[in-house]
Amino acid sequence: MVAQSENGCSLADLVERVELPKQTVHRLVEHQALAGLLVREPSTRRLQLGSRVERFAIGTLMNGPGRNERHAILRALVESTGETCNRTALAGTDIVYLDRVETSSPLRMMLAPGSHVPLHATSSGKLLASLLPKPQRERLLRQLVLRGFTESTIIDREALEQELRETRKRRVGINRAEHLRGLFGVSVPVMIDRQRACAAVAIQAPEGRMTLEELLAHAPRLREAAAAIGRTFGL
């Protein structure tokens, strides 16, 4: 129930749903909170999923059944585009690399699976944040530290909110050299349903080898790969 709620749920909600005494539900909630499975929002005391659930979900996305098949899809995408491609997911206020296949070109940036980068400076981060339900998205935006990495990094909160609105409409994330100078990125979501995403598939290239417009032209290939990856999860 907590996982399905966009804005968390109250203890009363849980009591009504599970039809157990309030004291029993309260005791179960406290046990799960101690285990890191649930947390309470400081202002509303509503229950949200805890960090341990997030780590478990990321581990499943990285190493669960179908890992080799997903990696093969990513490798085929790199072979068809000639540029580095990766699969990412949200991890708090960061993006975590679940899988990555590097281009064979000598000019490239090495990032191992498990690496974290700030979401506001990446195409995948902005894309996945934009597709969150509004309460979760607003809560996430309040937590972000908008550090500047290049002159293109969005460090104004209102500007970032506008960027997320535009990203949500086009369903394509764009990194205009916002994390590393001269490195562009484009991403598309791996969708759970019509509105929710569990991951993103992205392509990156240095501006000396490919323009942002040329990267955007690969979006249809990225969508095909994202759909194939989704099918490995039964989506």
Helices and strands as residue ranges (DSSP letters): H 11-18, H 22-34, E 38-40, E 47-49, H 51-63, H 67-81, E 84-91, E 94-101, E 116-118, G 119-121, H 123-130, H 134-143, H 157-170, E 173-176, E 183-191, E 197-206, H 212-216, H 219-232
